[in-house]
């Protein structure tokens, strides 16, 4: 969200409120708290709950004057006193808990805090759909409860499902990572959990809350070199658009039934994203989107003011409305839509179309059903927030997401009875304000790493080492070294915080900030035993020095663990929780910073020394790979059930493919256009996997199933994730994981024209080092 014009926006909306509230014949204190309240306001047709949503929405639009319509086109929609409509704030945030970023949320009334769940990138590392939906559901309960006491709206602008394309991106922490399948699955689970039992239908009051898939599309740069997100032109090939950038949004809509899309600041191939009518139309016509499209904040203003794309403010309004955008986060449409109408650039029908989408969502949320306290979800209140159940869920998410990257000679877990003293080094050790990452609210009673570890080892001494996370000086090193010398065990907490990575701020280096590397080495050199390095942050960090250093025994990545991060870390260190997270992003070496961040190409290009991006196409050496993650146990796999052959023709040819299907040949391999497959559903198959825990500790383990072509060719992924499942296996025990594979979706590739193709011939499914051969034939 852009902060540049928020002060101006708040002033203008205040004046609009004064104007609407004090216009006769109704004063502010006489406005109802909710629309359609009896007896005076319940007789309007849009209040008739027996009518279909679209009929009610049309009825409401028909009652509004043009000035009243225009005042609904901002995130701060004005009241309409004569119809008994209160003002409404569309902008609330709920990325990993109810957040205070948007004006729709206010902490300070009956609710002063909300559960601070782990940042998305850490929850993603759990590779657990059930967990993701449970998190979204818990956030929704707290959000709806805050709405019921007037401290939040009903429309929340989350999740962020952009692909974590470049390791320097400041907002990568908000996303589920670099893999399109993981991002897609996370999007579906978040939206379904957050919106409630909503299947995309139009029945009134069927949504608990509204979720918003953002930022549409190809948005993953904040500020790098001379490029900023406000003016960046993302040049994306049809191939990359289809197989990397768009899948999460398609799934969010088609499978999650999201009720909102947010178009992004950036241009996509020369056209502002909010003016890309082809992309917005595709969402509605091909994917079945039934919701509203909002701009990112001030994204309409920048089309004229920053990008110089349009010739006037009025042209910007016309561009976005005719493209299919419905509401502007900001005030630009409030200021310039009326003049755009007078100039003939915008027709009132364009505004009516947008309002129908907006009011339809509000109707599904029950905003026009009278007293919502007596309706569904009306029982939720302050007692539904910061509950023991939600705190336990936050703890479980952190436990499952923590990734063990190194553990020489089984140094971890620590044995409580063998540790009489411990030192914890680093500025984040006793600062819980760092643990949330961005888009965070006010957490409920957070636990620091120091507090968590002291519950195991009371004689734990903290020493910040650096005065802050940027660590620009060695002031404090001496204290840290001294503490390390006298402790049985030393934990060094290093990594990132929001001074290094956040909205509107990308990283310039992948190394530890400032002098943190020197701190780790100094402390490790002074410690009696090898140290444990705990890494915070959402983005990858080049810790090659520590990975290769025998004085660093273990490395744990803990992301931004949320309000109970201190307890989760302590449990992992002492073995009460067995780490089972897997990295959702590739950790690149520092040399990757030579790659231009503005280059949106995913695939490697050796002719210009371009190494490609993400585990699917990156050809260089990684510090740690996507999917890496150790455990205090070891696991073995066995394929219990998987097909050896899929036939597309023969005796059942007409059941699977159209007659005479076209083939594309590339590098000697044959491909079948996916659109030519008559029934992709009929090709789906199940892979049943045995997972044996060969260790002496119970463990929760993420099973990752990959596909790779039998030979790597130009444009083909090196491998790609096609399924995952989280299982629990007792020590020495066995668990089974079942993964459904859709060949048209999971085994297909995309050519240069953006066409999805199903490769024929031998394919390879992999689980760790285990391989299974699969033949797809016509």
Secondary structure as UniProt FT lines:
FT   TURN            4..5
FT   HELIX           6..21
FT   TURN            24..25
FT   HELIX           28..30
FT   TURN            35..36
FT   TURN            38..40
FT   HELIX           45..47
FT   TURN            49..50
FT   HELIX           53..63
FT   HELIX           66..70
FT   TURN            71..72
FT   STRAND          76..77
FT   HELIX           81..83
FT   STRAND          88..89
FT   STRAND          92..93
FT   TURN            103..104
FT   HELIX           120..124
FT   TURN            125..126
FT   HELIX           129..148
FT   TURN            149..150
FT   STRAND          155..156
FT   TURN            167..168
FT   TURN            170..171
FT   HELIX           172..174
FT   HELIX           180..195
FT   TURN            204..205
FT   STRAND          212..216
FT   TURN            217..218
FT   STRAND          223..224
FT   TURN            225..226
FT   STRAND          227..228
FT   TURN            229..231
FT   STRAND          233..234
FT   HELIX           238..240
FT   HELIX           241..245
FT   HELIX           247..254
FT   TURN            255..256
FT   STRAND          260..263
FT   STRAND          267..268
FT   TURN            269..270
FT   STRAND          271..272
FT   HELIX           273..275
FT   HELIX           277..285
FT   TURN            286..287
FT   STRAND          292..295
FT   TURN            297..300
FT   HELIX           301..305
FT   HELIX           313..323
FT   STRAND          327..328
FT   HELIX           332..342
FT   TURN            343..344
FT   HELIX           348..364
FT   TURN            365..368
FT   HELIX           372..374
FT   TURN            376..379
FT   HELIX           382..384
FT   HELIX           388..401
FT   STRAND          403..407
FT   HELIX           408..410
FT   HELIX           416..418
FT   STRAND          422..425
FT   TURN            427..430
FT   HELIX           432..434
FT   TURN            435..436
FT   HELIX           449..454
FT   TURN            455..456
FT   STRAND          460..463
FT   TURN            469..470
FT   TURN            475..476
FT   HELIX           477..485
FT   STRAND          489..495
FT   TURN            498..500
FT   TURN            503..504
FT   TURN            514..515
FT   HELIX           516..526
FT   STRAND          531..536
FT   HELIX           544..547
FT   TURN            550..551
FT   STRAND          552..559
FT   TURN            563..564
FT   HELIX           565..573
FT   TURN            574..575
FT   STRAND          587..588
FT   HELIX           590..594
FT   TURN            597..598
FT   HELIX           606..608
FT   HELIX           614..617
FT   STRAND          622..624
FT   TURN            626..627
FT   STRAND          635..641
FT   STRAND          645..647
FT   HELIX           650..652
FT   HELIX           653..656
FT   TURN            659..660
FT   STRAND          663..666
FT   TURN            667..668
FT   STRAND          669..673
FT   HELIX           674..676
FT   HELIX           680..683
FT   STRAND          685..693
FT   STRAND          699..709
FT   TURN            714..715
FT   STRAND          720..729
FT   TURN            731..732
FT   STRAND          734..741
FT   HELIX           743..746
FT   STRAND          748..750
FT   TURN            752..753
FT   STRAND          756..759
FT   STRAND          761..767
FT   TURN            768..769
FT   STRAND          770..777
//
